[in-house]
């Protein structure tokens, strides 16, 4: 608009309110716990349960039984209604991936297929062409120990590990093909998982093996008390199963005339076939966890074997201080406690891990309070995620759950009672007792899919645990009252309607709007959107135009939340009243948001008045 309006005329002004911030990325839960395989201690995103199974496995043999870790059960429930889940696998001690050294074609090695042993040559030809290692950690990735002469079957080859094969070696071009096969296949019935063709050992080539397959890995770094992820390697991983670890490079293998530049360099190319050890991997270690090389649990571990508990591994209703092979009773010991603590420390970085819920199925507050309290503290410090904590082990009475809930005061956590029985989808005909957190993650995800985070994940409409066969006990009205009065959310059973979540209290002791889960999750959703969108304004000029941009982002979003029954009213202030000259001189852009959350109808009071015959009913 013109600065001075003196004589009559038409004056125009442009107000740009079309700025659209980038959409907030998909936000999901994080699950911490043991799994059959997968990268240990590294938060890894999965987008479906089949993706989870491929990366982390599912069924594990424990003695004569087949079981699943509660991590798998919880992931399956959650991913029914969500397509984003961050998984942190727990292993403790010294754990490593499995690896294999692929022999050079002229390495002149003599090997023993039964043991993988070799005698190296004494010449100048490198014995090693390249080395591969699995993306997953642990002894389950080993399959080299024994082999069968019939169809080259790996005795320890399973659906959970892999083998390799080299073919189509071309000495004149320096190229070859690498195939990644399922560990449980054979030469007559190959199960090919991945194929990389025309790759080479020339780092100056676009088909260099490290560029095509990848050589990167995440490692956990420590700076004082801070844990962080450090990316090692130069090339992004494109294989879903293996990475390249060591390479005998053949630099500029082909000259400008298309000829082999250095005579004899073809000797560095890999040996054709599936290797002298039939394509197997070895060297994977599972740290302190009692997992055998064939994927079975060491259920009768002693102090001399990996599992430090010295007893059978406790699953499902047998969980006490020892849970699924670990005893994480503190945050420093090498029995799972240090691994859980490190996983939680990594998830504390809200800039790197965008999550709204943390689950640790298998941990109960009565036995593992050091770890569960650390999870609650992390949620409070982040301020943008919630956690579900299981109060007690199986078959405890309501008063035990009340005791645990009364020891916690936080509006970033909730507890539920009792345990529920669910079918095991991977072990036919089997039913399992699982703690509430296993199924509640799925309830939260379902609530968000059919409604919004600011709706209560409870009641017959959104709180029905459809997979539950029964609850550990059918609560009476009096027991539900006792639990709810102490901020334990009851899991009720109603005739004809099944097992249902019938409460939505946080563990906050003070009576306020934040003692309800839907309100806390409303604020988490609003804070996440507004904070992520406002990053576009950082380092912009602190002027009225920038303030209008902020209001142009926030007001439409909150109006949408209000229209979807999340807010009764709201007001956003960012103007000269709170952006004074003093705050501007401190390089601050100040905003105030006043929100009135919509409350839920948890108590429906109906008065039935009996009137005599002839009485009139007022309109």
C-alpha positions, 0 to 999 in steps of 0.5 A: 500500500502507498505510504501516503494517501492524499488524493483519491484513488485505488490503492492495492496491497499484497498479503501473502498467506499462501506459505505452506510448511512441509508436512510433518513426517509420519510419526509412530511409536518406538518399541524397545526389547529383545528380538530374534535377530536384527541390528542391536541397539540401533533404532530402526524404522519398519513400515509393516509387520512383514518388514519387521519380520524380515529385519527382526524375525519372529518365532524362536525355539526355546527348548521344546517350545516355539515362542515369540518375544513380546517385542514381536507381539507388540509390533504386530498389534501396533502395525495393524493400524500404523505404518511407522514403528521404530524398533530398538533391539536389546542385546548386551555384552559383546555382540557382532554381525556374522561375516565371510571372507570371499577368496580371490580366484587365484588365492590358491586356498585349500579349504575344509568345507566342514570347518571352513579352515584354510591354508593360505598361499605364500605368493603375491596374489591376495587371498582375500577378494572382499569380505561381507558382513550381515546387517543383523547381529548375533549368533543366529546369523552364523551358518558356517560351522557344519555343512552337508555334502548333499546339495550343499545344504548348510546344517545351521542355515535357517530362514533367518540367515543368508549365504552368498554365491559368486558367478559370471566372473569376467576377467577381461572386464573385471566384473562378476555377479554376487547373489544373496541366498536364503540360508536354508536353501540348497543348490538344486532349489536356490532361494535367491533374495538379491542379485547384484550383476556386473559389479567390480572391485574398481573404486573409480567405477560406478559399479564398484561393489561398495557403491552397489551393495553399501558399506555403512553401519551405525555405531553408538558413540558416547560423549560424556553422558550423551549417547549418539549414533555415528555413521561409518562407511562411505556408501549407503546400504542398498542390500537388505541383508549384507554390507561390504566390509573389506575389499582388495581394490583393483584401481582402474582395472580397464585402461582407455583401450579397454584392456586390463591395465595391470597383468595379474590384477584379475587374480583379485577377483572372487572365486566362482561358486558359493565359496569353499565353505558353501557360502556360509557366514561365521563370527556372529556373537550375541553378547550376554544373551543365550542365543545359540547359532541355530537360533534356539535359546540357551534355556538352561544357561549357567554362569559359563554360558552367555545368559547371565541369569543362570536359569531358564529364560522366562517368557509370558506369564513367567516373567519376573525380574528375569524377563525373556533372557535378561534381568534389567534391574538397574541401568548399568549392569551387563544383564540387559540394564545397560542395553535398555538404558543406552536405547532410551538415551538414544531415543531421548534425541527428539531431533533425530527420532520423531516418535509419540509413544515408547513401549517396552513390553516385558518390563514391569514397574514392580520389577524393573522400576529403574528402567521404566522410570528412565523411560518416563523421565525421557518422555518428560524431558522430550515433552513430545511423547508418551509411554505405557508402563505395565505396573505388575507381573502376571496374576497380581491383584488390583491392589498390587497395581495400585501400589505401583501407580501411586509411586509415580506422578507424571502426565506423560505415562499411563498404567493399565491392568490386568494382563490379557490372553491373545492368540499367537498368530505365528504358532498355530493354536497357541494362546499367550498371556501378555501384559497390557502394553503389548495390545495398548500400542495397537489401541492407540494406533487404531484410535489415531487412525479412525479418530484423532490423538485427542480422542480417548483411546478407550471405550467400546468405540475405540478401546475394544481389544479385539484380539484378546480372548479374555482378561486375566480377571474380570473386574467388578465395578468396585475393583474398577473404581479402586483402580481408576481412583489411583490412576490405573486404567481398568481393562474391563470385560463386558458380556457380549462386548468382550475385553475393553479398555475402560479408562484414560487417566495419566499418572498425574496426581494433581487434578487437572486437564493433563490427568487425561490421556487424550489431553496430553496427546492433544498437546503432543500433537499440537506441539509437534506440528507447531514446532516442526513448522516454526523451524522455517522461521528460525533465522528470519527477520524478526518483523511483523511479516514473520509474525504474520507467517507464524499466525498463518501457520498456527491458526489454520491448524488449530482451527482444524483441530477445533473443528475435529473436536479437539479444542473448545476454543483457542487464542494465539498471540504473537504481536508487539505485546509479547515481542517487546524491544527487549525480546527482539534485542535478545533475538527472540520471537515470542508467541503465546498459545491459549488452548481449551481442550475438549473434555471427554464424557467419562461419567454419564449421569442419568436421572430416571423420575417416576411420575404418577398417571396423568402427570404432564411432561414439560417440553 
